[in-house]
Amino acid sequence: MIKVKNNNNNYEIWTENLTKIYGRGQKQVNAVNGINLRVEPGIHGFLGPNGAGKTTTINMLVGAMLSTSGTARIRGYKIGSIKSRRLLGFLPQDPAFYDNKTGLQYLLYMAQLNGIKKKFARQKALELIKFMDLENAKDRKIGKYSGGMKQKIGIAAALIHEPDILILDEPTANLDPMGRADVIAKIKQLSKRMSVFVSSHILSEVEQMCERVYVINKGKIILADTITNVKQMHSKNSNKYVLDTDANERVMKMLKKTNYIKKIAIKPSDGKINLVPFNSAEFQRVLPQLLGSAGITLKSFFLEESSLQDIFVNIIARDN
């Protein structure tokens, strides 16, 4: 592990007005527009619609692309420097492979590029092949791998030099549901010993994996917070409640006749009542009385938690 000497910057990833501009004049496009990231240790999601600037940002962070202006550091080291690159493991959105090499040969080659001695390289490669469940395919040429197997060998290649920070751009692309679940579990396992910065379009997966999210739109960061805080904030604003009793049909008819309810319906999937009251505090006060007077048993009543998908859609819509 590389230690940063005489540096007070404790962030894994730090950017200050990081900017990337393509073209000139009327054709100029601000792909990344002065973003400030403060990524602490942990596992983080990087979200945004197509064309928002996610991949461009990642390419600058790993040193694959020069920034137009601003600055960025990986644990205090300037992006693109040898020291910062040694800290990073990277899986690009569309990884390229040598199709004529076997999985094992490819990992040994990547180990060689990273300066790992031969006697350690084979041991490390075999460990990663086992970790990614590719033991039966280690001697098969990558050209004959499935899309999911290629994603797994790509992640293994990103880990070959034991990085401190893992950056993944769409790591579950080309995977079936079982493959996705397996990769998500492995990413969570990896996050116990390294920081992970993951870009994904599949927000339900980000919700499963990540502690904190950064949302980028039109090249700007429009949200940076923990998933817990984001969901709590937006759930309170949604004012949607779920009610379950031993007589839901009867309760819905009864509530429709009152002045407390703005919207109400029974959800077909679980038979529970979904409702939006005009005044939450007042409705919570009178609900036990209404049910008690009718001899109805309350099973559960709670504020519905918004999904990260719903929150993301609303945030992007407002920003646009």
One Martini backbone bead per residue (centre of mass of N, CA, C, O) as a GRO file, in nm:
protein
  320
    1MET     BB    1   0.096   0.037   0.023
    2ILE     BB    2   0.054   0.371  -0.039
    3LYS     BB    3   0.201   0.655   0.107
    4VAL     BB    4   0.127   0.978   0.210
    5LYS     BB    5   0.341   1.244   0.241
    6ASN     BB    6   0.275   1.538   0.372
    7ASN     BB    7  -0.061   1.499   0.370
    8ASN     BB    8  -0.396   1.635   0.438
    9ASN     BB    9  -0.533   1.450   0.226
   10ASN     BB   10  -0.808   1.208   0.290
   11TYR     BB   11  -0.891   1.155   0.005
   12GLU     BB   12  -0.940   0.946  -0.252
   13ILE     BB   13  -1.113   1.169  -0.408
   14TRP     BB   14  -1.012   1.488  -0.563
   15THR     BB   15  -1.185   1.786  -0.676
   16GLU     BB   16  -1.126   2.107  -0.866
   17ASN     BB   17  -1.289   2.223  -1.120
   18LEU     BB   18  -1.343   1.994  -1.312
   19THR     BB   19  -1.267   2.005  -1.672
   20LYS     BB   20  -1.439   1.929  -1.997
   21ILE     BB   21  -1.367   2.032  -2.336
   22TYR     BB   22  -1.527   2.025  -2.647
   23GLY     BB   23  -1.424   2.206  -2.871
   24ARG     BB   24  -1.532   2.508  -3.055
   25GLY     BB   25  -1.728   2.749  -3.008
   26GLN     BB   26  -2.034   2.640  -3.114
   27LYS     BB   27  -1.909   2.330  -3.061
   28GLN     BB   28  -1.899   2.354  -2.768
   29VAL     BB   29  -1.848   2.113  -2.490
   30ASN     BB   30  -1.945   2.058  -2.152
   31ALA     BB   31  -1.892   1.761  -2.014
   32VAL     BB   32  -1.727   1.896  -1.770
   33ASN     BB   33  -1.840   2.141  -1.505
   34GLY     BB   34  -1.678   2.200  -1.234
   35ILE     BB   35  -1.608   1.963  -1.034
   36ASN     BB   36  -1.667   1.852  -0.680
   37LEU     BB   37  -1.491   1.604  -0.514
   38ARG     BB   38  -1.547   1.397  -0.196
   39VAL     BB   39  -1.390   1.096  -0.151
   40GLU     BB   40  -1.427   0.858   0.071
   41PRO     BB   41  -1.410   0.593   0.228
   42GLY     BB   42  -1.562   0.328   0.035
   43ILE     BB   43  -1.886   0.302  -0.130
   44HIS     BB   44  -1.962   0.444  -0.457
   45GLY     BB   45  -2.193   0.627  -0.651
   46PHE     BB   46  -2.221   0.704  -1.013
   47LEU     BB   47  -2.465   0.921  -1.148
   48GLY     BB   48  -2.636   0.930  -1.475
   49PRO     BB   49  -2.716   1.012  -1.765
   50ASN     BB   50  -2.671   1.013  -2.075
   51GLY     BB   51  -2.413   1.250  -2.116
   52ALA     BB   52  -2.328   1.370  -1.822
   53GLY     BB   53  -1.997   1.269  -1.751
   54LYS     BB   54  -1.891   1.001  -1.629
   55THR     BB   55  -1.671   0.881  -1.821
   56THR     BB   56  -1.502   1.136  -1.842
   57THR     BB   57  -1.430   1.154  -1.545
   58ILE     BB   58  -1.296   0.877  -1.519
   59ASN     BB   59  -1.077   0.920  -1.739
   60MET     BB   60  -0.936   1.145  -1.578
   61LEU     BB   61  -0.877   0.994  -1.308
   62VAL     BB   62  -0.698   0.757  -1.465
   63GLY     BB   63  -0.536   0.911  -1.714
   64ALA     BB   64  -0.687   0.884  -2.015
   65MET     BB   65  -0.752   1.201  -1.972
   66LEU     BB   66  -0.744   1.529  -2.021
   67SER     BB   67  -0.787   1.822  -1.880
   68THR     BB   68  -0.877   2.156  -1.920
   69SER     BB   69  -0.943   2.204  -1.607
   70GLY     BB   70  -0.829   2.193  -1.311
   71THR     BB   71  -0.825   1.949  -1.038
   72ALA     BB   72  -0.676   1.623  -0.928
   73ARG     BB   73  -0.684   1.355  -0.670
   74ILE     BB   74  -0.512   1.059  -0.542
   75ARG     BB   75  -0.428   1.068  -0.238
   76GLY     BB   76  -0.265   1.348  -0.337
   77TYR     BB   77  -0.231   1.257  -0.629
   78LYS     BB   78  -0.195   1.325  -0.938
   79ILE     BB   79  -0.352   1.282  -1.208
   80GLY     BB   80  -0.159   1.049  -1.411
   81SER     BB   81   0.029   0.953  -1.223
   82ILE     BB   82   0.203   0.689  -1.117
   83LYS     BB   83   0.104   0.691  -0.819
   84SER     BB   84  -0.201   0.702  -0.883
   85ARG     BB   85  -0.218   0.446  -1.065
   86ARG     BB   86  -0.126   0.238  -0.847
   87LEU     BB   87  -0.397   0.281  -0.674
   88LEU     BB   88  -0.551   0.177  -0.931
   89GLY     BB   89  -0.850   0.020  -1.038
   90PHE     BB   90  -0.979  -0.063  -1.380
   91LEU     BB   91  -1.310  -0.063  -1.536
   92PRO     BB   92  -1.435  -0.022  -1.824
   93GLN     BB   93  -1.714  -0.008  -2.012
   94ASP     BB   94  -1.529  -0.122  -2.276
   95PRO     BB   95  -1.352  -0.378  -2.268
   96ALA     BB   96  -1.041  -0.497  -2.386
   97PHE     BB   97  -0.911  -0.790  -2.555
   98TYR     BB   98  -0.721  -1.087  -2.596
   99ASP     BB   99  -0.865  -1.344  -2.765
  100ASN     BB  100  -0.595  -1.542  -2.783
  101LYS     BB  101  -0.612  -1.545  -2.483
  102THR     BB  102  -0.621  -1.657  -2.188
  103GLY     BB  103  -0.713  -1.583  -1.882
  104LEU     BB  104  -0.436  -1.639  -1.754
  105GLN     BB  105  -0.257  -1.494  -1.961
  106TYR     BB  106  -0.381  -1.215  -1.921
  107LEU     BB  107  -0.309  -1.179  -1.620
  108LEU     BB  108  -0.004  -1.213  -1.656
  109TYR     BB  109   0.026  -0.970  -1.843
  110MET     BB  110  -0.086  -0.757  -1.642
  111ALA     BB  111   0.128  -0.811  -1.429
  112GLN     BB  112   0.370  -0.729  -1.600
  113LEU     BB  113   0.275  -0.431  -1.648
  114ASN     BB  114   0.281  -0.395  -1.314
  115GLY     BB  115   0.560  -0.533  -1.205
  116ILE     BB  116   0.519  -0.834  -1.147
  117LYS     BB  117   0.647  -1.102  -1.038
  118LYS     BB  118   0.629  -1.421  -1.149
  119LYS     BB  119   0.605  -1.575  -0.869
  120PHE     BB  120   0.340  -1.393  -0.801
  121ALA     BB  121   0.150  -1.379  -1.049
  122ARG     BB  122   0.027  -1.666  -1.059
  123GLN     BB  123  -0.095  -1.669  -0.779
  124LYS     BB  124  -0.277  -1.418  -0.818
  125ALA     BB  125  -0.433  -1.515  -1.069
  126LEU     BB  126  -0.557  -1.770  -0.936
  127GLU     BB  127  -0.708  -1.624  -0.712
  128LEU     BB  128  -0.891  -1.452  -0.903
  129ILE     BB  129  -1.020  -1.683  -1.059
  130LYS     BB  130  -1.156  -1.803  -0.811
  131PHE     BB  131  -1.312  -1.549  -0.716
  132MET     BB  132  -1.458  -1.533  -1.022
  133ASP     BB  133  -1.538  -1.822  -1.122
  134LEU     BB  134  -1.288  -1.927  -1.361
  135GLU     BB  135  -1.152  -2.215  -1.348
  136ASN     BB  136  -1.290  -2.357  -1.609
  137ALA     BB  137  -1.161  -2.092  -1.800
  138LYS     BB  138  -0.846  -2.034  -1.782
  139ASP     BB  139  -0.776  -2.211  -2.072
  140ARG     BB  140  -0.956  -2.020  -2.223
  141LYS     BB  141  -1.035  -1.825  -2.467
  142ILE     BB  142  -1.169  -1.510  -2.460
  143GLY     BB  143  -1.324  -1.529  -2.736
  144LYS     BB  144  -1.512  -1.768  -2.578
  145TYR     BB  145  -1.643  -1.581  -2.401
  146SER     BB  146  -1.867  -1.442  -2.230
  147GLY     BB  147  -1.976  -1.143  -2.128
  148GLY     BB  148  -1.957  -1.211  -1.821
  149MET     BB  149  -1.666  -1.326  -1.824
  150LYS     BB  150  -1.531  -1.067  -1.921
  151GLN     BB  151  -1.605  -0.896  -1.677
  152LYS     BB  152  -1.453  -1.073  -1.470
  153ILE     BB  153  -1.167  -1.054  -1.600
  154GLY     BB  154  -1.162  -0.743  -1.577
  155ILE     BB  155  -1.169  -0.730  -1.269
  156ALA     BB  156  -0.919  -0.901  -1.221
  157ALA     BB  157  -0.724  -0.706  -1.369
  158ALA     BB  158  -0.783  -0.462  -1.167
  159LEU     BB  159  -0.657  -0.655  -0.913
  160ILE     BB  160  -0.358  -0.762  -0.965
  161HIS     BB  161  -0.210  -0.502  -0.793
  162GLU     BB  162  -0.358  -0.425  -0.539
  163PRO     BB  163  -0.554  -0.196  -0.493
  164ASP     BB  164  -0.709   0.081  -0.314
  165ILE     BB  165  -0.876   0.166  -0.578
  166LEU     BB  166  -1.197   0.106  -0.734
  167ILE     BB  167  -1.292   0.151  -1.079
  168LEU     BB  168  -1.632   0.127  -1.212
  169ASP     BB  169  -1.776   0.088  -1.545
  170GLU     BB  170  -2.026  -0.096  -1.572
  171PRO     BB  171  -1.991  -0.404  -1.426
  172THR     BB  172  -2.293  -0.544  -1.524
  173ALA     BB  173  -2.250  -0.568  -1.802
  174ASN     BB  174  -2.369  -0.852  -1.976
  175LEU     BB  175  -2.546  -0.960  -1.742
  176ASP     BB  176  -2.718  -1.168  -1.575
  177PRO     BB  177  -2.890  -1.188  -1.288
  178MET     BB  178  -2.687  -1.387  -1.156
  179GLY     BB  179  -2.429  -1.233  -1.231
  180ARG     BB  180  -2.497  -0.972  -1.089
  181ALA     BB  181  -2.524  -1.081  -0.802
  182ASP     BB  182  -2.232  -1.185  -0.788
  183VAL     BB  183  -2.080  -0.915  -0.841
  184ILE     BB  184  -2.203  -0.755  -0.610
  185ALA     BB  185  -2.094  -0.937  -0.385
  186LYS     BB  186  -1.792  -0.891  -0.461
  187ILE     BB  187  -1.783  -0.584  -0.428
  188LYS     BB  188  -1.862  -0.587  -0.128
  189GLN     BB  189  -1.617  -0.752  -0.044
  190LEU     BB  190  -1.396  -0.553  -0.150
  191SER     BB  191  -1.489  -0.298   0.030
  192LYS     BB  192  -1.337  -0.406   0.296
  193ARG     BB  193  -1.026  -0.337   0.142
  194MET     BB  194  -1.156  -0.109  -0.050
  195SER     BB  195  -1.226   0.138  -0.254
  196VAL     BB  196  -1.539   0.228  -0.431
  197PHE     BB  197  -1.612   0.339  -0.776
  198VAL     BB  198  -1.944   0.336  -0.922
  199SER     BB  199  -2.085   0.300  -1.240
  200SER     BB  200  -2.451   0.311  -1.307
  201HIS     BB  201  -2.782   0.239  -1.444
  202ILE     BB  202  -2.848   0.042  -1.199
  203LEU     BB  203  -2.998   0.150  -0.916
  204SER     BB  204  -3.056  -0.108  -0.751
  205GLU     BB  205  -2.753  -0.180  -0.728
  206VAL     BB  206  -2.651   0.072  -0.587
  207GLU     BB  207  -2.836   0.035  -0.341
  208GLN     BB  208  -2.694  -0.234  -0.251
  209MET     BB  209  -2.381  -0.127  -0.242
  210CYS     BB  210  -2.401   0.170  -0.143
  211GLU     BB  211  -2.349   0.463   0.068
  212ARG     BB  212  -2.288   0.670  -0.170
  213VAL     BB  213  -2.387   0.953  -0.384
  214TYR     BB  214  -2.336   1.076  -0.724
  215VAL     BB  215  -2.488   1.332  -0.922
  216ILE     BB  216  -2.487   1.377  -1.277
  217ASN     BB  217  -2.561   1.679  -1.484
  218LYS     BB  218  -2.443   1.844  -1.738
  219GLY     BB  219  -2.148   1.825  -1.583
  220LYS     BB  220  -2.292   1.830  -1.291
  221ILE     BB  221  -2.318   1.834  -0.953
  222ILE     BB  222  -2.648   1.770  -0.780
  223LEU     BB  223  -2.549   1.525  -0.585
  224ALA     BB  224  -2.426   1.461  -0.232
  225ASP     BB  225  -2.489   1.155  -0.057
  226THR     BB  226  -2.642   0.950   0.127
  227ILE     BB  227  -2.877   0.717   0.082
  228THR     BB  228  -3.026   0.755   0.346
  229ASN     BB  229  -3.073   1.064   0.324
  230VAL     BB  230  -3.213   1.069   0.050
  231LYS     BB  231  -3.455   0.884   0.124
  232GLN     BB  232  -3.562   1.040   0.366
  233MET     BB  233  -3.613   1.312   0.229
  234HIS     BB  234  -3.803   1.200  -0.009
  235SER     BB  235  -4.013   1.051   0.165
  236LYS     BB  236  -4.122   1.299   0.314
  237ASN     BB  237  -4.208   1.451   0.051
  238SER     BB  238  -4.416   1.234  -0.062
  239ASN     BB  239  -4.651   1.132   0.148
  240LYS     BB  240  -4.645   0.812   0.143
  241TYR     BB  241  -4.863   0.546   0.245
  242VAL     BB  242  -4.889   0.235   0.436
  243LEU     BB  243  -5.179   0.020   0.478
  244ASP     BB  244  -5.267  -0.244   0.725
  245THR     BB  245  -5.535  -0.476   0.764
  246ASP     BB  246  -5.824  -0.695   0.823
  247ALA     BB  247  -5.991  -0.459   0.617
  248ASN     BB  248  -5.915  -0.297   0.344
  249GLU     BB  249  -6.172  -0.247   0.179
  250ARG     BB  250  -6.334  -0.114   0.406
  251VAL     BB  251  -6.131   0.112   0.475
  252MET     BB  252  -6.131   0.256   0.202
  253LYS     BB  253  -6.432   0.333   0.201
  254MET     BB  254  -6.416   0.494   0.465
  255LEU     BB  255  -6.191   0.706   0.383
  256LYS     BB  256  -6.339   0.830   0.132
  257LYS     BB  257  -6.559   0.978   0.332
  258THR     BB  258  -6.341   1.157   0.411
  259ASN     BB  259  -6.110   1.457   0.463
  260TYR     BB  260  -5.800   1.313   0.467
  261ILE     BB  261  -5.792   1.221   0.156
  262LYS     BB  262  -5.630   1.243  -0.157
  263LYS     BB  263  -5.516   0.939  -0.191
  264ILE     BB  264  -5.640   0.601  -0.295
  265ALA     BB  265  -5.522   0.249  -0.287
  266ILE     BB  266  -5.492  -0.083  -0.394
  267LYS     BB  267  -5.239  -0.305  -0.411
  268PRO     BB  268  -5.225  -0.586  -0.601
  269SER     BB  269  -4.958  -0.736  -0.499
  270ASP     BB  270  -5.051  -0.705  -0.157
  271GLY     BB  271  -5.332  -0.548  -0.060
  272LYS     BB  272  -5.248  -0.272   0.014
  273ILE     BB  273  -5.264   0.056   0.129
  274ASN     BB  274  -5.242   0.349  -0.067
  275LEU     BB  275  -5.160   0.685   0.060
  276VAL     BB  276  -5.262   1.046   0.064
  277PRO     BB  277  -5.262   1.295   0.278
  278PHE     BB  278  -5.321   1.618   0.361
  279ASN     BB  279  -5.256   1.553   0.681
  280SER     BB  280  -5.041   1.369   0.851
  281ALA     BB  281  -5.074   1.436   1.152
  282GLU     BB  282  -5.385   1.413   1.162
  283PHE     BB  283  -5.413   1.124   1.052
  284GLN     BB  284  -5.244   0.982   1.273
  285ARG     BB  285  -5.443   1.065   1.504
  286VAL     BB  286  -5.727   0.937   1.379
  287LEU     BB  287  -5.686   0.641   1.287
  288PRO     BB  288  -5.725   0.472   1.551
  289GLN     BB  289  -6.020   0.569   1.593
  290LEU     BB  290  -6.144   0.467   1.328
  291LEU     BB  291  -6.070   0.165   1.367
  292GLY     BB  292  -6.179   0.117   1.654
  293SER     BB  293  -6.485   0.193   1.595
  294ALA     BB  294  -6.486  -0.056   1.365
  295GLY     BB  295  -6.313  -0.313   1.459
  296ILE     BB  296  -6.016  -0.269   1.348
  297THR     BB  297  -5.705  -0.408   1.265
  298LEU     BB  298  -5.376  -0.304   1.298
  299LYS     BB  299  -5.075  -0.392   1.131
  300SER     BB  300  -4.980  -0.137   0.940
  301PHE     BB  301  -4.793   0.192   0.939
  302PHE     BB  302  -4.618   0.373   0.673
  303LEU     BB  303  -4.368   0.531   0.519
  304GLU     BB  304  -4.283   0.537   0.206
  305GLU     BB  305  -4.001   0.432   0.040
  306SER     BB  306  -3.803   0.557  -0.175
  307SER     BB  307  -3.649   0.495  -0.452
  308LEU     BB  308  -3.369   0.561  -0.626
  309GLN     BB  309  -3.510   0.574  -0.897
  310ASP     BB  310  -3.725   0.789  -0.827
  311ILE     BB  311  -3.529   1.006  -0.731
  312PHE     BB  312  -3.362   1.036  -0.985
  313VAL     BB  313  -3.588   1.122  -1.176
  314ASN     BB  314  -3.667   1.380  -1.016
  315ILE     BB  315  -3.394   1.524  -1.016
  316ILE     BB  316  -3.353   1.540  -1.323
  317ALA     BB  317  -3.619   1.683  -1.392
  318ARG     BB  318  -3.560   1.941  -1.229
  319ASP     BB  319  -3.284   2.014  -1.366
  320ASN     BB  320  -3.422   2.026  -1.666
   0.00000   0.00000   0.00000
